[in-house]
Amino acid sequence: MDARIAVHPILGKQEKGRLITFYFDGKPMQGYEGEPIAMALKAQGVMVHRYTNKQHKPRGIFCAIGRCTDCVMVVDGKPNIRTCVTPLKAGMQVQTQYGVRAMKEGDQK
């Protein structure tokens, strides 16, 4: 049984794209192109996306609609990417994030 979300409350109906490889903390993983990064990670058993800065507590998917910061990760070198609403692409480098960093001038949103 596939545990993926069929209809996302913000992104709508999820169509399976082609099976692709992406990297989580340097480890190759597979997911479907276009599905939210968080969905691909969850399907691979990854539940922790970041750790809080002060108490180093694990955080993962909470709202799944892009409103909180629990699922933020470093994606292709950019911090604070909300993985619950960001589509997966082949070759993406997804990394566990430590804390939530303030955006600096010149950072892309």
N, C-alpha and C positions, 0 to 999 in steps of 0.2 A: 504494500500500500504506500502511495506517495503522500507524504505529509505536507506537501506544499499548499500554499494558499491559492484557491481557484479564483476568488473575487476579492480584491483588495479594496478597502473602503475609500481610499484616495486615488489609487492608480487604476481602479476598475478591473475588468476581467483580465486575467493573466494567461497569455498564450505562451506555450513552451517554444522557445527558440531552439537553435541548434546546441548540442552539448559542446561546451568549451572548457578550456583549462584556464584557471586563474591561480593566484598564489596567496596563501594566508600565512603570514610570518615566515615567508620563504618556502613553505611546503606547497607542492602542487595539489590542487583540488579541482573537482569538476562541478559545473553548474550549468544552467540553461541561460543562454544569452538573452538579456533583457529583463530577467527576473530580478527583484531587489537583491542586492548583495547579502543582506541579512537572511533572506530566504535560502540562498545557496549555502550559506554558512550553517544555518540551523539543520539543513538536510544532511550536512556532513558531520553533525554532532557538536558544532562550535556554539557554545552558549554565552561565552564571555567576549565582549567586544572592547571593553575598556576597563580601567581601574580608576577609582577616585584618587585624587591627588593627595589629600590629607591622610585618609585612613586606609588607602590601598584596597578598597572594597570593590568586588567585581560588579560590573553592570552589563546588561545585555538588552534584548528587545523589551520595551515596556509599552509604549503607546502604539508603535508600528504605523504611525501616520505622519511622522516627521515633525512632531511638536515638541518633543523633549530632547535631551541630549544623551540618553542612556546608550544608544546604539552607535554613537559617533566613533569613527575609526580613521586612521590615516590611509588614504586611498591614493595610489600613485604619487606619494610624497606630500599630499595635501591633508592637513589635519582637519578635524571637525566635520567630516563628511557623514551625513545621516544615511546610514546604510539601509534603513528600512524603506527608503523611497528612491535610492540611487540604483539605476539599472546596471547589471553586471555586463562586463565586456571582456572579450578574450584577452588574456595576458595581464589583466589588472593585478596590481600589487596591493594587497590589503593587509594592514598591520594593526595589531592591538595598540590602542591608544592609552596613554597614562595621563589622567586628568583631562580637563577640557581647556584648551588653549585659547587665549584671546586672539582674534584676527589681527594681523599686522597690516600696515599699509602695503599694498601690492599683492596681498594674498587674494586668490580667487575664491569666490563664494560658491 
